[in-house]
Amino acid sequence: MFAYIIRRMATAVIMIVIVAIVAQLAIHLLPGNPAYLILGAEMAPDPEMLASVTHELGLDRPLYQQVADGVFGLFRLDFGTSLKDQRPISKLIASTFPVSLTLVVSATVFAIVFGLILGFIAAIRHNSVVDWLATVTATLGISTPVFITGIFLIYIFCIHWKLVPASGYTPLFENPRAFLLRLLLPTITVGVANGAEIMRMTRSCMLETLRADYMTTARAKGVKEIVVLIKHGLRNALIPVVAMIGVQFGSMFGRTVLVEAVFNWPGMMSTLVVAARYHDFPVVRGILVVTAAMFILINFATDLAYAWIDPRIAYD
């Protein structure tokens, strides 16, 4: 197990480096010169001034040197400086990442609870009205774009019923009640689609598990039905569901781009959109690397969770 963890950690580091290299190369393919952003000139700037700023940014150096500097800076947690407002990118990410992470974690918890409960009930009530309603709900959740879900929730809960604020963000320690109220709708918006996928996977795996021989054996031994369903049924059905949850957690950062825009949520992904609009390439690169690192680390943690759910799984 220890050797497996070391190998996976080494693989994770290599993958993060590859992502940093690819992000650096991809940014150079984008149109526009970042020096124009620094100069803030709508018309063509003075050639000498443009050359001076280009030199200060290091854009006149060979591409391999720029890529190497970006990778070495990554290990020092130095992502450079924003071209738009001259702020250190590490501080910019440190201030916006927790905001996005809060939304992703709350949406993941909502999706897990919503998906597992609905999928479990649909499986044990197979071919019933409950199963049909759960399947229809899951289909709608998966097929509806997140921004449509967000706008619909704003209309119902903010405009029609006036129960919660429509947008904005309040820090937790500043006003816990306002924080939770403003977090509610973005959480549901992001979590519904993921919860629907978890529901379908849980239902499918539970139906397969319910037909297994060990379920019949447990019932024949006189074990209570609820214990059979949860301890022997749900636990064995969770392994593929956990794999899906791990992948979803990483992909949620990408899904929150539109949600943060709809609800005016000042997270890392909305910062990415602004940076891309202003050709602030260092910020784009830093956020892409951080997002990829989170995705890689979550998948690593998911693999380790398999052994906790099912002790029969061993890593050589």
N, C-alpha and C positions, 0 to 999 in steps of 0.2 A: 504493500500500500504506500509506504514512504517513497519507494523508488518511482511509483506511478505519479505521485504528487510532484516530485522533483522534475520528472520528464514533462509533465503538463505545464509546470511553471516556466520551464525553459522554452517550451513551444509557444506559450502565451507571450513571452518577451519577444521572441522572433517575429511573431505575427504582428505585434504592436509596431515594431520597427518597420516591417514591410508596409503597414498601413501608413506610417509617417512618410515613407519614401514615395508611395503612390500618391498621397495627398499633395506632397510638395510638387511632384511632376504634373499632376492634374491641374494644379493652380496655375502653372506656367502656360497651360494650354488655353486658359480663359482670356478673352479679349480685354484690352484696357491696360493702361500703365498706372500702377499705384502712385507714382510720383505726381500725377495730376490731382489725386485726392489730397495729398499733402499741400500742394500749391493752392488748391481751391480756385483754380482759374477756369472760368467757363470758356474763354477763348484760348487760343494756343499760347502757352507761356513762353517766356524768354528761353531760348535754347540753352544758354549757359546755366541759367537757374535750374532748368529741367535736368541737365546733365549732372549738376551738383547734387540734386536731391536723389537722382538715380544712383549715384556713387555712394551716397550716405546710406541708402537702403541696401546696398550690396547687390543691386540688380544687374550691374555691369560685370560681375564676376562670372566665371564658368558655372554652368548649371550644377555640376557635380559638387562644387564647393558649397553652393547654396543648400543643396540636399544634405550634405554632410553636417553643415552647421545646424540645420533643423533637427536632425536625428540626435546629435550630441546635446543640443539644447533640451530635447525631450527628457533625457536622463537627468538633467539638472532641474527639471520642471520649469524651464525657462522657454516660454513659447514666443518670446519677442514682445514687441510693442504694437499696439493698435495704431493703424495709420490714420484712423478717423479722429480720435481724441487723445492719442499719445499715452493711453493708459497701459500699464503692463497687462499682457493677456492673461497671465496666471492669476492676477487679482480679479480680472473681469470674470474669468471662469469660476473662481472661488466664490464670487458673490452671486452668480446666476445658477451654477450647478445645483446647489441645495434646493433652490426653488423648483427646478425641473424634477429633481430626484424626489421631492415631496409629492409632487403630482403623480409621478410614475409609481412610487411605492403604494400610495393610497389607491390608485387605479388597479394595481396588481392585487392588492388585498380584496378589493371589491370584486374583481373578476374571479378570483379563486373561490370566494364564498358563494357568489352568485352561480358560477359554473358548476361547482361540485354539488351543491344542494340540488340545483335544478336537474343536473344529469343523473344524480343518484335516485331522485324521486321518479324521473321519467323511466329509468331502467327497471325499478321494482314495480312500476305501474305500466308495464309495457303494453302497447296497443290500447291504452285507455284514453279518455278525454284529457287527462293530465299530461300524458305522454305527447299527445297531439299538440296541445297548447304550448308545451315546452319546446317542441321541435319548431313550431311556427315562430315562437319568440326568438329562438336561436337563429333561424334563417333571416329574420328581419334585422337582428343585431349585426350579423355578418355582412349583409348586403347593403346596409345603409351607410353612406360615407359619414365620417366623424363630424364634419362641419354641418351636415344636415341634422344629425342628432343634436349637436350643440345648439343650433338655432331653434330647433323644436323645443328643447328643454328651456331655453331662455323665454320663449313665447309662453309656455305653460306656467313655469314656476316664477318667472320674474314679471312678465307683463300681465298675464291673466290673473294669477293668484297672488302675485306680489309677496312671495314668501322669502326669497333670497335675493341678494344683489345680482345684477346681470353680469358684471365684469369687475376686474380690478384684483388687487392683491394686498393683504394686510399681514405683516409679520406675526408669527405665532405669539411671541412674548409681548408684543405690543397690545394685542387684543385677541385672546384665544377664541372668543365667540365669533368675531368677525372673520377670523382666519378660517374657521371651520365652515362658516356659511359660504364664503367665497370659494372654498375648496370643493364643496359638494358637487356642483354641476360639472366642472371640468373632470372630476373623478368619475362620475357616472358616464360622461361622454366618452372618455378614453376606455373605461372598463367594460362597457356593454359589449363591444365587438369582441374583445378578448375573452370575456366571460362566456359569450355565445360559443366560441370555439372550444373552450374548456368543457362546456356543457355537452357538446356533441361528442367530444372525445371520451368524456367520463361515461356517458350513456352507452357508447359503443363498447368500451372496455368492460363495463359492468355487465352488459348483456352476455358477453363472451365468458366472463368469470362465473356468472350465475349458472352456466351449464356445465361447469367443471365438476369432476368426480369428487374432489375434496369438499365441495360445498354439500353434496349429498351425504358424504360420510359424516361431516360435522353435524348435520341435522339428525342423522341416524343415532348419533351419540347423545342426543338430547340437549345439545347446545341451544340456547335461546336464539330465536330468529334474528333479533336485532344484533346480537353478537356475531352471528354467522355472516350477516350482510356487511357489517362494518369491519370486523377484524379479519375475516377471511375473504370477503368479497371486495370491499372498497380498497383495502390496503394492497391487494394484489393487482388491482386495476389502476393504481396510482402511478406506476413507473412510466408508462408512455405519457400520462398527463403531466407529470413533473418535467419530462423532457420538453413538452410544449410550453409549460409555464416559463422555463428558463429561456427559451428562444423568444417568447413574447416579451419578457421583461426587457431584454436588450432592444427589441424592435419598437417598444413603446416610446423610446426617445425620439424616433423618427415620426411616429404617429402623433406626437404632441405638438408638432410644428403648427398644424392648422388649429389645434385646440387652443394653444397659447395665443394665437392670433385672434380667434373668435372671442375668447374671454379676457383679452388684454392681460395675460399672465406673463410677468417679466422674467421668464426663465431663460435657460441657455439656448433653447432651440429658436426662440423668437430673436435672441441676439444673433444667432447664425443667419437668420433671414435678413436682418438689417445689415450685417457685415457683408453678405453676398451682394446686396443692393448697392452698397457703396464701394464695392471692389476692395474691401478690407481683407486682403488675402491671408495675412498672418492669423487673424481671428478665425477665419473659416478653417484654416489648417488645424489650429489648436483645438477647436470644438470637434472637428471630425476625428481627431486622434483620441480625444477623451471619450467620445461616444463609442468608438470602436473598442477601446480598452475596456469599457464597462461591459460591452457585449461579450468580449472574450472571457473576462473574469466571471461573469454570471454563468456562462456555459461551463466553465471549470467547476464552479460551485454546484451546478446541477448534476454533473457527473459524480461528485462526492456524495450528493444526497441520495443517489441510487442505493448505495451500500447501507445507508441508514434505514431506508424504507424496506429493503429486502436484504437481510444478512447473507442470503445465499449468493449474492453477487460479490465476486472477489476480483481485485485488480492485481495483476502480476507485475 
